[in-house]
């Protein structure tokens, strides 16, 4: 299901085309990613975002479906992690056709047409584990805020490390520095398991509530090797991923399935949360055999989530 993409070097970065229906806004804002910020000023494209991935701050924009522009990067940057993170080589059209061929539901087919531009990002497994632990009984704005605060408390300032001359979001005057950036948290690296184990009280300013114990247990087990994320990755098994992650305090089927889908690329994962339960009850008569949707059931889940949110809004 890989496809050939076209990359063109420009004065401002790299333009990538041949991405089919790829929608940057739908992909980033569909609930799978929390470390993004929409650029609201001095934009040159219809949609522009700052995305923090691992140890990099990426400025990306889009004017039309299927074409993305990455500002200030080289081809090596694209090939060394950005392409994989944004799933640029996935053939979204083939995936959508596969899903639609497996269902008789006209509602799901409509959802696929509405959300066919959503790509499943390949995000850092550890970051996804903590992010979806934080997501429990939480809304997206608050999840994002907690994550920003945790990163600002523990992480490295990637804006200063990268030599940014100005804030990419135009939120501060002058050159980025620790004093000016600390209250934002967008351009900071994600803490390691050892960071949290060595200084658990650093979680407290973000007010994680009952999630504090879950985050700390995850950090201890990963740092000690009791939960081996590399081993999970090598198995490439949805069932193994879920069973292993559920050994962490507070991690149940929903959180483990989200980590499997958005971190470990187990695309058959189908997280069931309040939104999914509502959609299944309302549009599938209370019964949806997601296994029958095949190896891209997780993409179908995102179609459903995106569609029901848009219908209700």
N, C-alpha and C positions, 0 to 999 in steps of 0.2 A: 504493500500500500504506500510505497514511497513514490515521490514524483520529482521530476526535474524542475528546478527553479532557476530563474535568471537573475543575476546580480550585476548591477551597473554602478561603478564608482562615480560619485559626483563630488563637487567641491565641498559639500557639507556632510558627506557620509556615504552610505550604501543604500541604493534602492533595490528592493527584492520584489520581483513580479512573478506571475505564473502560479499564484496561490489560490486560484479558484474563487470561492465565495468568502474567503477569510475576512472576518470582521474583527478588528482590533478592539473596539469598544465592547462588543458582545463577549469576546473571549476574556477580557480582563475583568469585566463587571458582572460576570454570571455567577459569582460566589465561590470560585475555585482559587482565587488569588487575593491576597490582602495587602501586598507590598507594592501598590501602584498609586500614583497621584495624577490627576488630570492637569495638564498645563493650561492655565486660564489666561495668561497674558503673553503678548509678543509671539503668538503662534503664527506659523506659516502654512499649517495644514488644518483640515477640518477637525481631526481628532489628534491630539498629542498627549503623550503620557511620559512620566518618569517612572520606571520600573526598577526596583532594587532586586537583583538576582544574585544570590551567593555573595561574591565580593566585588560586584560591579553595579554601577548605576547606569541604566540604559535609557536614552532618550529616543522614543520611537513615535512615528506619526503615520497617519493614513488619510488619503483624500478619496480613495475609491476602493471598493471591495477587491481583495486579491492582490493588493500591492501595498507594501510597507516601506517606510523610509527610516533607516537607523542613522541618527545624527552622530557625527564625530567618531565613527569607528572605521576600522580597516576590514578587509576581507578575512584576515587572520582572526580578528575579534569575532566576526560572524561565525566562522567555522570552529572556533575553540569553545563555544558554549551557547552563544546567543541563538543560533539556528535550532539547536536541540531544545533549548528552553521554550522557544516559541512554537515548536513543532512545525517548522516551516516546510519540511519535506513530507509531511503526512498529506495524503490525498483525501481532502474533505469530501469531495463529490463521491468517490468510491465508498467511503464510510457511510455517507448518507444513503446511498443506494442499497447498501447491504442491510442497513437497519430497516428501511422502508419495505424491502422485499420479505422481511420476516414478520410483518404485522398486517392484520386486517383492519386495524383501528384508523379510521379516517382522521380522528383527532390527532393521533400521533404523527400521521403523515403531514398534517397541517403544521404541527409543531416543528417537524423536520424542515419544512419549507421556510418557516419563520426564523429558525435558529441554525440553519445549515452552515453559517459562517463561523460557528464556535469551534475552536481547536482546544484540545486538552493540553495544557501546558505541562512540561516536564520540569517540575520544581524539586528543590532540595528535600530529601526524605525527612531529615531531622527537623527542618523548618516546618514542614507540613504536619509532622507529628505534634509539635507544640502548638501550631496555629489552630489545629482542629480540636485539640484539648481545650484551648481557650474559647473555641466557638460554642461550647456546650451551654445551652440556655442563654445565648447571647445574640445580639443583632450585629450585622456587618459593620456599621460605623464604630461600635464599641470594640469589636474584635480588632479592627485596624488600629484604633487608638491604643489599646493595650500593647499590641505588638510594637508599635512605634516607640512607646515609652520603655519597653523592655530593651529594645535595640539601642536606644539612646543611653540607657543605663550601663549596658554591658559592651556594646559594639564599638568598632573602630569607625572613625569618621571618614567615609569613603570619598566625600567631596574634597576634603583637604588632602587625602592620600593621592587623589587623582589630579590634584593641582587645579581644581576649578577656580576660575577667576571671579565667577559670580554664582549666585544661587540659581540652580536650574529651574526653580519654581518662582523666582523673583520675590521670595518672602523676606529676605533680609537685604540691607544695603551693604555694598562693599564686598570684599573677598570673604568666602566662608571660613569660619574659624570655630573652635570648640565653644566658645562663649556664645556665639550667635546661633549655632546650629543645634545646641543641646535640647532646646525646647521644642524642636521640630521632630527629629528622629527619623526622617525619611531616608536620608543618605547614610545610614549606619549599617554595619554588618550585623548578622544575626548571631546571638551568643552561642557558644559551643556547649555541649553537655557539661564539660569540666568547669566552664565559667560559672554555671548555675550551681553546681555541686559545691564549689569553693566559696561562693558568696550567695546563698539562697535569699538573703534579705534584700538583694537587689531587685527581686520580683515585686516587693511590697509596694513601692510607689505607684505601680500600674494598677493596683487594687484588683488582683485576679480572683479574690474571694476563695471559694472552695476549690478552685482550680489550682491554687498554690500547691497543695499536696500532690496533685496529679502531675503537675509540671516537674516538681522536684523528684518524684518517684521515677518518671521517665528519664530525667537527666542522670540519676544515680545508676539506673539499669543499663543505659546506653554507655555511660562512661566506664562502667565496670565490665562491659562486654557481655552482660547477661542477656541483653537484647542486642543482637549483632545486625545492624542495618545492611552491612555488606552481604551477609549471609542471606538475608531476606531478598536482596536485589538479585543475587545469583540464582535463587530458586525460581524466580519469574512465575510465581504461583499465587493467585488471588487467595486461595484457601490458606496457604501457608502464611502469607502476609497477615491476614486477619487473625489467625490462631496465635501467631507469635506476638503481635502487638497487643492483643487482649490480655497478655500477662502483666501489662502495666496497669497500675491502679487507675481506675476511672476511665479506662479505654474500653468501650463496648463496640458492638457491631457497626454503628454509624460512624464513629470517629475512625475506627480501623479501616472501614471501607473507603472513606474520604482520603486517607493517607495512601491506601493502595492505589486509588485512581489517580490522584494528583501528584503523588510523590514517586511511587514505584511503577507507574505506567501500566498497571493492571487494568486495561481498558474494559474488561468485562465486569468490573466492580460496579455495584449499583447501590449507592448509599440511600437509605430510606430515613428521611427526617420528617418534620411536620409538613413541609411543603409537598413532599412525595406522597405521604399518607392522604393528604387532602386531594391531590390530583388523582390518585388511584381510586379513592372513594367517589369522586365527582365525575371523572371522565372514563373510568374503566370498570365501573360497576363494583368497585371494591376488590377487584381481583386482577392483578397484572403479573403474568409469568415472565419476569424480566430475564430469566435464564434463556428463554426462547428467543430473546433479541440478539443472542450470539456474542461474539467476541468484542463487540462495540456497544454493549449494553450501557456502559458508563457514559458514552457520548449521547445515547438516547436519553439518559437521565438528565443530562444538561439541556437537551432540547425541551424536555418536559418542564424543567425548572424555569428556564428562560420564558417559555410560552405562557405558563400559568401566571408568572409575575407580570408579564405584559398585559394579559387579559384582565387581571384584577386591578391593574393601574389605569 
